[in-house]
Amino acid sequence: MKKSALIAAAVITILTVQSCRQSDEVMSPEEMATLQKVQDSSNNMSDKNGTNALEIEQPTPPVSEVDGEIAPPPRK
């Protein structure tokens, strides 16, 4: 008797959980196109920012040695 009550409770619980569960969201073709455009523009923006960051950085001049001592950088 206890076994059948336990099995029945388990089955009812499983059925309740399955019926209350939300279905997976399926996107329409329009939504997929919009998402793709947003991702492309985001990737383009990050590419441009990466390129600009490289252009802004100034190369460091090589350290020159004079008689074993490091020479001070030239004045601007």
C-alpha positions as CSV (number, residue, x, y, z in Angstrom):
1,M,0.0,0.0,0.0
2,K,2.8,2.4,0.9
3,K,4.7,1.6,-2.3
4,S,1.7,2.3,-4.5
5,A,1.0,5.6,-2.7
6,L,4.6,6.6,-3.1
7,I,4.6,5.7,-6.9
8,A,1.3,7.6,-7.4
9,A,2.7,10.7,-5.6
10,A,5.9,10.5,-7.8
11,V,3.8,10.2,-11.0
12,I,1.5,13.1,-10.0
13,T,4.5,15.3,-9.1
14,I,6.3,14.5,-12.4
15,L,3.2,15.2,-14.5
16,T,2.6,18.5,-12.6
17,V,6.1,19.7,-13.1
18,Q,6.0,18.8,-16.8
19,S,2.7,20.6,-17.4
20,C,3.9,23.7,-15.6
21,R,7.2,23.9,-17.5
22,Q,7.5,26.6,-20.1
23,S,8.2,25.5,-23.6
24,D,11.4,26.4,-25.2
25,E,11.2,29.7,-27.0
26,V,11.2,29.4,-30.7
27,M,12.2,32.6,-32.6
28,S,10.6,33.7,-35.8
29,P,12.7,34.4,-38.9
30,E,12.2,38.1,-38.3
31,E,13.5,37.8,-34.8
32,M,16.5,35.8,-36.0
33,A,17.3,38.4,-38.6
34,T,17.1,41.2,-36.0
35,L,19.3,39.2,-33.6
36,Q,21.9,38.6,-36.3
37,K,22.0,42.3,-37.2
38,V,22.5,43.3,-33.6
39,Q,25.3,40.7,-33.2
40,D,27.0,41.9,-36.4
41,S,26.9,45.5,-35.4
42,S,28.2,44.7,-32.0
43,N,31.1,42.7,-33.5
44,N,31.9,45.6,-35.9
45,M,31.9,48.1,-33.0
46,S,34.3,45.9,-31.0
47,D,36.6,45.5,-34.0
48,K,36.7,49.3,-34.6
49,N,37.4,49.9,-30.9
50,G,40.3,47.4,-31.0
51,T,41.7,49.1,-34.1
52,N,41.5,52.5,-32.6
53,A,43.2,51.4,-29.4
54,L,46.1,50.1,-31.4
55,E,46.3,53.4,-33.4
56,I,46.3,55.5,-30.2
57,E,49.2,53.7,-28.5
58,Q,52.5,55.3,-29.2
59,P,55.5,53.1,-29.7
60,T,58.1,53.4,-27.0
61,P,61.5,54.5,-28.3
62,P,64.4,52.1,-27.9
63,V,66.6,52.5,-24.8
64,S,70.0,53.7,-25.9
65,E,73.1,53.2,-23.8
66,V,75.9,55.7,-23.6
67,D,79.1,54.5,-22.0
68,G,77.2,51.8,-20.1
69,E,74.7,54.2,-18.7
70,I,71.1,54.6,-19.9
71,A,70.7,58.0,-21.7
72,P,67.7,60.1,-20.7
73,P,65.0,60.3,-23.3
74,P,65.2,63.2,-25.8
75,R,63.2,66.4,-24.9
76,K,60.4,67.5,-27.0
